[in-house]
Amino acid sequence: MDLTTKAKIQVVKHYINALPKSLPVSNPSSSLNQLLYFSLDQEWVLEIGEEHAVNRSLEIAMQDFSEWHG
């Protein structure tokens, strides 16, 4: 294994070790839940296609999340 790959593996190990052991319980109506559990609007799927509907749903959830958490 070359040095670049070893260095990248060390960085990933560092990131993994820094992850929290658990996540806080969130309010079901929070913006975070919109990101984690968004659903597709079937009208959008029919109008603009599944890929664009996914992108649009994520854009909305991200916008709501960024406005909520500044």
Buried (B, 14 or more C-beta within 10 A) or exposed (E): EEEEEEEEEEEEEEEEEEEEEEEEEEEEEBBBBBBEEBEEBEEBBEEEEEEEBBEBBEEEBBEBBEEEEE
